[in-house]
Amino acid sequence: MTDHYLDNAEWQAAIADALERPDSEPMFNLRDDGDVVYDAIWVGGGAAGRFGSAYLRAMGKRPLVIDRWPFLGGSCPHQACVPHHLFSEAAALLDRSRWFSGELFFPEFDESRASILDLVKLFRAGRGSAHAFMNWQTQSQLEVEFILNATAEVVDRNTVRAAGRTFTAENLVLGIGAYQKPLTCPGAELPGVLDWATLVEDLDEEPTRCVIIGGGKVAVEYGSFFQATGCHTTIVSRSPILRTPSLHHVDEGIRRYLLEGMRLRGMTLMEGTSLIAVEGDDRVTGARVRDPDGREITLECDLVFNATGERANSDAVVAALGLQTGSAGEILVDSRMRTNVEGVYAVGDLIGPPMEMFKARKCGMAAARNIAGEPWEFDFSEYPDFLHSTYEVTWVGLSEEEARERYDDVTVIQMPPKGIEHEIPLPCAEGTMLYAFARPELTGLLKCVIDGESRRVLGFHHIGYGAKDAFQYLDYLLRRPEGLTIDELGEMNELFLNPEHFIQLSRLRAGRRELVDL
Amino acid sequence: MTDHYLDNAEWQAAIADALERPDSEPMFNLRDDGDVVYDAIWVGGGAAGRFGSAYLRAMGKRPLVIDRWPFLGGSCPHQACVPHHLFSEAAALLDRSRWFSGELFFPEFDESRASILDLVKLFRAGRGSAHAFMNWQTQSQLEVEFILNATAEVVDRNTVRAAGRTFTAENLVLGIGAYQKPLTCPGAELPGVLDWATLVEDLDEEPTRCVIIGGGKVAVEYGSFFQATGCHTTIVSRSPILRTPSLHHVDEGIRRYLLEGMRLRGMTLMEGTSLIAVEGDDRVTGARVRDPDGREITLECDLVFNATGERANSDAVVAALGLQTGSAGEILVDSRMRTNVEGVYAVGDLIGPPMEMFKARKCGMAAARNIAGEPWEFDFSEYPDFLHSTYEVTWVGLSEEEARERYDDVTVIQMPPKGIEHEIPLPCAEGTMLYAFARPELTGLLKCVIDGESRRVLGFHHIGYGAKDAFQYLDYLLRRPEGLTIDELGEMNELFLNPEHFIQLSRLRAGRRELVDL
């Protein structure tokens, strides 16, 4: 029980202390010490648990959140989205500094200053601020009760033990996330084998050559960052890169621009290739791989980065409650986040892909609303998506190829136009102005895919800078029952120069009864 | 008449030649040489003329565009929005390089490399590419006929002379823009007095100290750029800065953050101050001003930048056609862009403020649709807006102060929260990650203003990076008849980390029946 609110600085000190001392005490933010039956106990206070419990509290109910970490917010601010964004921002800046080395106000690029380890240290030193803020906000603004730095043991569907006490609730909501699947080949345990989580915890020496295992977003994002710092990076992927099953709607034109850009910046991309072993005696010295022709090659490196994907952290709760799971260990839920056990909900990465923030948080909201008696369903089969290379890549809806398979009359608006992609410095806007004037071929590519018959937009695709934020609203507009037509787009008010140009480009075609490509 | 399409490189060469030679010939892109009565002649092929004529053509009609410049697109790519964006991007990058000087991968900042003149030269050398593209696109993709590098003389409402020939049309559309009002005080003609148009044409020496006259967007934008390069800049404004009549809905909290940021970066802001004279013998040496206490002071400088606003370029066409004008010389039109003379339309900056791209282009579309027989009205009294300092500042809808005047139950969602604005490194996302970890007080500020009763959002406000693009769609959503509620926002799919955080912050409050601030 706390009788006062900690401010941000106090929370930050308390969290730092708890993370440093293995024997640190649980942290309680409970309204009283009496026996309470909570409306729901949230096991896990990550994105899903924090947003879901806050929603339930806002609806007037009484949730309790328990998390093993001394902070709320989960892996996002501690190991996942936040460091990824920090590294990707650094990658974009380093990339620009290289292209403009010695030109304009850019000094000669000094690669010796570019360091993965420096950025990891910056992240480690600063992550406590976001942790503190989320504890502060959850306590003082959202008024949610929680116990942190305490492992929750699920006893049954109404009972959880934590911090030496037993808590009772009408409902349980499980949101304990996923973990990076370890590599299983020989050498997988060697120092120098890292993943997105262990990178920020364990990196202690600057790597010089990296081999990334995997072909999804994480591979592209961390690979682009490593390469931008001067750590030569090879991506080893069984599938074609960004054609992994968990990614949908990646347009082939955008993908090609992206991969060409990665090669142009010196990365080696090996598709159809699989890892056989990590080599090294007491530290990684190489990755042995089998290429598409069956040849075995050793790629020398001092960092093997495991980007093979995550697995739901479901074993303990499945054993305790008899929950049904899918083929990858994910807990099966219906569209209201209900598991097969009455009163037990599961949310976030624990229920499988997409392991994205919007899904985690909205799962939490869905569980909260259903617990509070509002039968709200959440369908996350379609959503806007993004990744970083040294660019921001954002998309929603159908790719051009998917659209052509499903519709007879597909119109594409593309910039730069097909056939002159490398001549024209568009799209230029925030983030690409200098490129537009000095390196036009590096400014990006955009595409709007339209069904000519209904005039509805089927998909938006962008590689460049500055458009990511807009895709949240384009997603909403596209997925309205009435959709979004080229005519409505053309009547919107653009903020020129705007990074994705969709409004004004649509206006150049919207006057035509029969649509044609632009 | 052209019998083939020029490609981009050919257009670029032709435009460069035309701009260099005062006696260069007009450029014709006409479908045939026969006598034609066009559906409309567009006098001026800037933003309004290019988009409007393209729309009319798309509707199956036959427009002819005539422009005095050898390119379409008008002042935007030649002197206005494009250089402004280039300079503002440079300002943001220079600003970051200063804050991080000597840290991480940033070398010691070398101010001697930062040069206004270098960026002006980069712009001059590169602007032909956008010009060429617009000519190419208008000719080959949009199939609009045009005559460039030719002054149009309006004879009567159906007749225009240009390039030694006479052209006839059912309608005229006037879109010949606006010009920077010259300073009228003594010394206004001295070399070293520049504005947004003459800066990119005439700058020949690196300025070291600048005085900007005016307190609107242009003053903030160019002033922030000059200061970022190391040219010490003073803004001299009669009104409070960004409280000029042509700007509406600027939130006071955002404004304060912005102005404090400008001062923090070394700018001098003098409000309630007016220019008396520009001093100097054969070149600017100072600006004599009267401060709010009536004292006269000379501010030493080698650049006086005139940012006092623009005036419609209406004199010649008013004289030729007897058009009605408003108090600032702007041509008066109705919501269909019709002037008082039948068959004569006016569009773009020529009809007065807001002198923004969306308005120009959509005026053109409105004229086109009405000419083609579709009675389409365009109301531009409300729209999303933005400006740059070293930040991007974007807003739509009511400011917090305006909302509190008009509604009884106003809720504000703000990040960083009120009272701890300088403790918390939010909003962090693309563009503010490094700041979030190393200079949290520089990350920005956002605000969402809500009517608690209807739960509708009244206004969105953001200073930071990366949110501008989204405001185009937020504007559309806000201005739907049904508006946009906090509940709908909270159910959207965010792309986390997203620069403006509106979706997830709304979700933290949407569960409550009675809304409260966050």
Interface residues (C-beta under 8 A of the other chain):
Chain A: N8 A9 F51 A54 Y55 L56 R57 A58 M59 G60 C76 C81 V82 H85 L86 S88 E89 A90 L93 L94 R96 S97 L104 F105 F106 P107 D110 R113 A114 S115 D118 L119 L122 F123 A125 G126 S129 A130 F133 Q137 Q141 L142 T229 E356 M357 F358 R361 K362 M365 A368 R369 F380 Y383 P384 D385 F386 E392 T394 P417 I420 E423 I424 P425 L426 C428 A429 E430 G431 M433 L434 A436 F437 A438 P440 Y465 G466 A467 K468 D469 A470 F471 Q472 Y473 L474 D475 Y476 L477 G490 E491 M492 N493 E494 L495 F496 L497 N498 P499 E500 I503 Q504 R507 L508 R509 A510 G511 R512 R513 L518
Chain B: N8 A9 F51 A54 Y55 L56 R57 A58 M59 G60 C76 C81 V82 H85 L86 S88 E89 A90 L93 L94 R96 S97 L104 F105 F106 P107 D110 R113 A114 S115 D118 L119 L122 F123 A125 G126 S129 A130 F133 Q137 Q141 L142 T229 E356 M357 F358 R361 K362 M365 A368 R369 F380 Y383 P384 D385 F386 E392 T394 P417 I420 E423 I424 P425 L426 C428 A429 E430 G431 M433 L434 A436 F437 A438 P440 Y465 G466 A467 K468 D469 A470 F471 Q472 Y473 L474 D475 Y476 L477 G490 E491 M492 N493 E494 L495 F496 L497 N498 P499 E500 I503 Q504 R507 L508 R509 A510 G511 R512 R513 L518
